Amino acid sequence: MHWHTIKEVEKQYLLNKYKHVPMKDVKYLAIDEFSVRKGHQYMTVVMNWESGQVLYVGLGRASEVLDVFWKKIRRWKSRIKAVAMDMWPAYIKSVRNHLPRAKIVYDWFHLVKMINHGIDQLRRQVYQDELTQQQRKVLKGSRWILLKRGYNLNASRKEDQRLHEALIMNKPLATAYYLKEDLTQLWHFDNKESAMQFLEDWCSQARNSGIAILNKLANTIARAR
């Protein structure tokens, strides 16, 4: 049999098996996207946060992609308490429209990924400036060191020294790095009020830094609150 035939048989089997996924006892959701092919084509996946079971997969990552899933939730009369996700505006909009009483939880991984992406963008910008060959060499080898947490630096490989050399070379890069390290304190607060005050102060520092990438990040966080 041709492999296309086998593929279609498997797809039909999976569709039949997972067509009606029980959702009555689901209380916590996780929403994320994944790339299916080159060219920024995505699919949205919804999971039961407690069990890890996939509840729904839709093509694209617009807010409308989740409409079919919300109908299933209403049919099962599920009482969703919270939804974990990144800060993608379409997901935020969809959850707020369909689950106004549910808490939205932004996971630590995506926030770190976002600020690390900003630091790497800034590093590349600095690299394009008029630097000496030696300065460019320092920056070129500093990518993973800049993205590491300070306590994870390997002293035997002189990573702390290499980090210091990269940071003294450019003030904006140093500012971004220290703000990145400072942001990790957010998850150590034991009450919402203190955490929100800290986050507000952090966003103010990011905006006042005069660094466009940090300003954009601060605005993204502020919109998501």
Salt bridges, closest charged atoms under 4 A:
GLU8 OE2 - LYS11 NZ 3.80
ASP32 OD1 - HIS110 NE2 3.64
GLU33 OE2 - ARG61 NH1 3.75
ASP67 OD1 - HIS98 NE2 3.57
ASP86 OD2 - HIS110 NE2 3.94
ASP107 OD1 - HIS110 ND1 2.72
ASP120 OD1 - ARG123 NE 3.01
ASP120 OD2 - ARG124 NH1 2.75
ASP120 OD2 - ARG143 NE 3.30
GLU159 OE1 - LYS148 NZ 2.86
GLU181 OE2 - ARG149 NE 3.63
GLU181 OE2 - LYS180 NZ 3.14
